[in-house]
Amino acid sequence: MWAAAPASPPFPSPAPPFAPVLVHQRTRTAHSGAGLGVPAKLLSHPGPWPRPCPAPAAILTPATGAAGPELRGTMLPTLRLASRQPGPWGGNGPPTPEEAARHSLSSANELRCRQLLEATTARYRHREATAAVLVPLCSVHGDPSLLYTLRSSRLVGKHKGDVSFPGGKCDPQDQDIVDTALRETREELGLSIQEENVWGVMKPLDDGKNSIVVPVIAQVGPLESLDLTPNPQEVDDVFTMSLAHLLHPRNQGYTHFCRQGRYSYTLPIFLHGPYRVWGLTAIFTELALEMLVPGTYRRRVRFVGQPRKGETRT
């Protein structure tokens, strides 16, 4: 049975080839633990879209450290869809989402991505961090996809019930960031992943509360061959979204945030799945798409302090 999803935006849903797959639905149970993600006041913006902005959530200030600015501010009521429109696959036009996604998990693309990740893996794998998440690449009936979880609504913390990737806080017994991500995935989904299936470590992000979260990307194989046993104390649902779905403009949204009445930055949202993908999970999704299909997907997130195109800093 499909879980209740947020109300759909006022534009048509994509065709069936982009349909996401719900893998598991679990009974919500109590559990004590801390959550990950963007501050909850930025995530409490229910459908239907668009919706008026609530009272100011927080003062937007740069975060300390090199991972990035704090993700705090006032949410604007505007949801701007990506303007790019992929044309048919051909010599002169960009590929369709299906064509772009088709070869994303090929051995050649895996080798390219591993090479791209060598520097960040060497830099961040053994560096101290707060938490790690696994970005699981899989295939569903041959379609390259990403695997997501829905955190239990009974968890303690602001991020219960959020869409997320499997992951959690670093343990002193973990050997490194990769070990943390694989351990948390095993605990949450009952899924054991061999280290040779890990492609590498992506750039860490600050979750807005001075917690550094490091994404680890890995290939987990065809969904049909996975024996998932989600932990009902931590996970309510498990679902996939195909890369073709995520790459389609109708499934991409952007929420603008302002500070003191002026535009400050933009964060992504991925729509028309069982649940909206947003917050830190959406940013990690963008980073993965940008790496997997760089000619098709271009990140549009802009943080405070970044000049617009044509602007210069003074």
N, C-alpha and C positions, 0 to 999 in steps of 0.2 A: 504494500500500500504506500502510495506517495505521501510524504510528510507535507504538512501545511506550508505553503510557500508564501512570501510576501505578495501583495497585490501587484499585478503587472503594470508597467508603464503604459501610457496611452499611445502605443504604436504596435503594429502587428508582430506576432512572434515569428521566428524564423521557421523554415521548412523542416520536416522531420529529420533530414540528415544531420542537423545540428543538435538533436535532442540529447540532453545529458542522461546519464544512467544512475539510478539510485541503487546502491549496492546493498546496504543494510539499513534497517530502521530499528532502533533500540528503545526499550522502555527507559524513561528518565528516572534516574536514581540519585540518591544523595552521595556526595563525595566531598572531601575536604582537599582543596588544592588551590594554587594560584593560577591566574590566567595570563595569557599573552595577547598583545595586539595594541591597537590604537586606543587611547582613552575612551571610556565607554560613552561619554557625553558626545563624542563625535560619531558614535555608532548607534545612537538612539534616534534614528531618523526614519521611521517606518513609512511604507508606501501608503497610498499610491503616490507616484512621483508626478510633478514636483510637489513640494510641501513647504509651507512657510518656515522660515528660520526660527529656531527657538531662541531663548535668551542667551546672551553670550556665555559660552561654555568655559572659557578660560582665557587668560592673557597669553598671547603668542609670543614666545621668547625663544631665541636660539638656544639649543642644547649644548652642553659642554661635550667635548670629545669630537672625534673625527667622523663619527658614523652618520651624522646628519642632524637637521633641526628638529625641534619638538613638533609633534603633529597636534598642535592645539590651536583653537581659534573658534570663530563663529561660522556656522555653516550657512552659506548662501542658499536661497531657494532654487537656484538655477542648476539644471542637469543638462549639460551640453554633450550631445552625442558626437563621436568622432566624425569628421567631415570626409575622410578618405573613403572612396568607393572602389574596391578592387574590381578590375575589369577581367574579362575572360583571359585565360592563360594564352599567351602568345609572345612573339618576339618583341613587340612594341609596348605591351601593357603589363601591369603587375599581375601576379598569379591570383587566382581565386583562393579563398581560405582553404578549400579542400586540397588544391594543388600545393599550396604553401606548406600545409601540415603533413602531406603525404610522406615526405622523405625526412621529416624532422628526427625520426628515431633510427635512421639508417646508420650503418657502421661508419660511413664517411662523415656524416654530420656529427656523430658521437665523437669521433676523433678530433674534429674541428673544435667542438665545444670543450673537450678535455684539455686541449692545448690552450684555449682561451682562459680556462680556469686555473691553469698551473700557477700563475703568479698569486692570485688571491688565495688559493689553497695553501700555498707555502707561507703566505703572510698571516693568515687567520686561523689555520687549523689548530695550532697549539697556543693561540693567544687567549688570554682570559676573557670570558664572556658570561653573560647571565643565563642565556638559554640558546637552544638550537632547535631548528625545525627541519624536517625532511620534505623536500619537494619531490613527490613520487611521480615519475614518468611511467606510464603504462600504455597498453593498447586495449581497445574494446572492439572485438570483431574486426581487428586489423586497423582501427582508427587510433592514431596517437592521441593520448588523453592525459589529463592530470587527475590525481586522486585526492579528494578532500574529505575532511571529517566535519561533523557538527558536534561541538563540545556540549556535554551534558548541561541541561538547564539547572541542574541541582548542584553544580560545582560552586564552590565558594569563590567569589571574586567578581569583578566587573565584566568579565568576558565570557561568562557562562552563556551557552546557547549560540555562540558565534561560530561562523564557518572558519575553519583553520586547516593548516597542515599538521600532521602528527609531529609532536615535539614537546619540549618542556625544559625545565631548569637543569642546568649543569650540575652533576653530582661530583663530589670530590674524588670518587672512585673511577670516574670516566677518564679514559686515556687522553681524549681530545674531543674537539667539537663533533667530528664524525661519529665517534663512539657514543656521544650523547644523543645525536639524532637517531642512530640506529637502535639504541636501547629504548628510547621513548616510543619509537614506531613499534617495536616488539611488544612493549607493555600495553600500548593502546589498541593495536590491531592484531596482535598475535602473529605479526609478519616478520620473519627473520630475513634480513637482506645481507648478502655477502659483500664484503668491502670492495671486491673487484667490480661490483655493479655501481659503485659510487663514482659519478663523473667528476665531482669536485665541490669546492666551497665557493659560494657567491659572496658578494660584499655585505658585511653586517649592516644592520639598521638599528637606530635608537628608537625604542617604542614610545618615546615621549615622556618616560618616567625614569630616565637615566639607566634603563636596562638595555643592554646590547644583545640583540637576537641575531643569530647567524644562520642563514639558510644553506642547507646541504642538498644538492640535487643528485638523484640516483634513478636508475632504470630498474623497475621492479617486475617487468615482464607482462605478458598478457593477463588481463583481468580474469579470464576464464580459467586460468591455471592457478590462481591465487587461492589459498585456503585462509580466508580472513575470519578471525574470531574477535570482534571488537569487544573491548572491556566496557560493560554497561555502566560502570561507575564513572567513566570518563568520556564516553562517546555515545551520542544518541543515534547518529546516522553516518553512513559512509556513502559517498557518491563520486562519480566522475563527471568531468566536462571535457569534451573533445577539444583539441587544439583548433579544429575548424570552427567550432562554436565560439571559442574565446576570441578568434581572429575576426569574426564577422562584425562589421560596424554596428549592426542592430543590437548586438549583445554587449556593447561597450558604452559605458557612461562615465561622466566625470563630474565630481562635486566640487564646487568652488568654496573656499573659505575666506573670510575677511577678518580684518583686525581694525577696530575703531572705524568701522564703516567703509573701509577700503579693501579692495581685493588683495589677498596675500598669497595663496597658493592653491593648487588643484590636486586632488587625489582620485584614483580610478575606482570604478565599480564595474563588475561583470554581471550581466543580467540574464534573465530567462532560464536559469537553472532551477533546481529545487529550492535553492536559497541564493540570495545576493552574496557575491564574493566582494568584500571590501576591507578597508582597514589595512593592517600590515600584510594580511594574506593576499590582498589584491596587489599590493606593491611587489611582493615576492613573485606573484603570477606574472606581472609585467616584466620583471627582470628575467624570468625564465623564457617568456615569449620573445623578448628582445634578443636573447642569445640564440634560441632555437631557430627563429625565422627572421633574421635581421633585415632582410630585404622587404618584408611585409609588415612587420610590427615595429613601430617606433614609439618609445615612451613619451608621454605628454605630461607627466607629473612635473610641476614646478614648485619649488619650495621658496619660502621667504628668503630674500637676499639674493636670489638668482635673477639676473637682469633678463627682461624680455628680449626677443630678437630685435636687433637694431638699437637697443639701449646700451649705455655705457655706465659703469659705476663711477661715482664721484667720491 
